[in-house]
Amino acid sequence: MQQKLLLEVCAFNAASCIIAERAGAGRIELCADYTVGGVTPALALVQEVKEKLSIPVYPIIRPRGGDFLYSDEEFTLMLKNIQDCKALQCEGIATGVHLQNGEIDKKRMEQLVQAAYPMKVTCHRVFDRTLIHSKRWKILLNVVANAFSARDKRTCGRSYSFTESINHSSRHQD
């Protein structure tokens, strides 16, 4: 049986979320600050969007722009942001962390996934920023096996066109 593709839209305000839902989006990744690629949105925005939409809302958990290598203080803030999203009954979150050497940080990803349970977790574009591409699938699969409900990854398929991304990503499905 062929799996139906889910259209997820990254949005930065409530009006865009409403438009995306009306246009057929199946899920929203809610972010703030488009100029840095998205950071964790304000709780008031998350609450407003949750009240206005009927589709799942996954706030991004990212304390700042730039790389995905976070200090202990930033990581603690990420864990707090996850608890806030749980309190607002978000269906999931989008997040990701990597190590100094560019690999996905398996230990911290497991902590984020466990903190998010029972919400779902999507690994965002940190997946594409991973330097050791042959290991990234194995690391994420181990995180899934060792944690609770992480099952999605967000990738541009190491390309910039939607069609190329779909073709690349579909080659890596089960």
N, C-alpha and C positions, 0 to 999 in steps of 0.2 A: 504494500500500500504506500502510495506516495504521500509524503508529509506536506501539508499546506504551509507555504511561506507566510511568516508574520511580518507585516509592515509596521516597523517601529519608527516613530518620528521623534527627533530631538527637538525640544521646544524650550523657549526661554521666557515665556509669559503665558498667562491664562488664556488670552485671546487666541494665541497660536495653537494652544492645546485643543481648544474648542473647534477651531477650523480643521485641525488634523483629524479629530474624531469624526467630524461630519464628512470628511473626504475619504474615510475608510481606514484610517490607522487602527491597528489592533492593540497598540501599546504606545505609551509616551515615555521617553526618557526626559525627565525634567532637569534643566540645568540653569545656572546663572552665568553671566559673563561670557558671551559668545567670543569675545576678542582673544581669550586665552584657551579656547577649546572646551569650555564648560567647567564649572565648579559647583559645589553643593549649593542648592538654592535655599533661600530663606524659608523657615518653617511656615510663615504666614502664606507664602506662595504655594507651598506643597499642600497645605490645608485647603486653600481656595480651589486649587485644581482638583483635589480629591472630591470636593463637594460638587463640582460642576461636571465631572466626567463619569461615564459608565465603563470606560475601558481601564485596564491596569495602568498605574503610574509608578515608574521606577525612577526616583530621584538619583542623580549621580552623587556618589560619595567621593569627593575629590576636594581637598582643602585649599588647593591653589593650582594655578596653571603651571606649565613647564613639564618637567619629567615626572615619573611616577615612583620616585625614590623618596620616601617620606621619613622625617625625623620621628623620634619617639613621641614628641608633643603632637605632631600632626597626626600620627597614627591613633593616639588617644582621642583626638578630636573626631577622627573618622568613626571610631567605635561609639562615641557619644551621638554623632549624627545618625548612625544606624538605629540606636535606641529611640531617637526622636521619630524616625520614619516608622518604626514599629508602633509607637504610640499613636501615630496618625493612621494606622492600618494600611500602609502602603503594601502593595502586592509583592514588591521586590525593590531591589536597588541595582545600580550599575557601578562597578568599582574595579580597582585593580592596583597592584603594587609590583614593583620589580626590585631586584637586587642591584648593587653597584656594578656587577658584571653584565647587566642587561637581561638576565634570566628572570622569569616570573618568581616572585618571592612566595614560595609554597607555604612556608610557616605562617606568614602574615595573611595570605589568602585564606588559609584554613581558619584563622582566627576571625576574619571578617565574615566568612560564610557561617561559622558557628554562632557569631553574635547576631547575625541576621535571621537565623532560623526562627519561625517557619517561613519567613519571606524567601522568595526566590532571589538568586544572585546571578547577574550577568557580568561577565568579564568584559570590560569596555576595551577601547583601542590600545590599552597597554599591551594587548595581545599582538598587535602589529608592531609595536615598538620593541618587542623582545628580540634580542640579537641572535639567540640560538634557536632558530625556528624549528629544527627537528625535535628539540626537547620540549617545546612549549605545549604541544598536545599531550604528551605524556605527563607533564607536571600538572596540567589542568585536570586530566583524568584522575590522577592520584588525589588531587584536592577533592574532587567529587566523591571518590571512593571513601575518603577519610572524613569527609564532612557530611553535610545534610542535603542541601538542595541546589547547589550550583549546577546549572545544566546548560547555560547559554554562554556564548562568547560573542563579542562584538568585534567585527573585523571588516576592513575594507578589502580583504583578500590581497593585501600588499599591492593594490592597484587603486586607481582613482575613478574608474567608471563603475556604475552600478552593475552592468552586465558582466564585466570582467570579475568583479567581486563575487557575484553569484556563481559563476563558473568555477572560480578558484575554491570558494568555500564548499561547494557541493562535492568536490573531489575528496574532501576531508570528513564527510559525514560517515556514520556507521555503515 
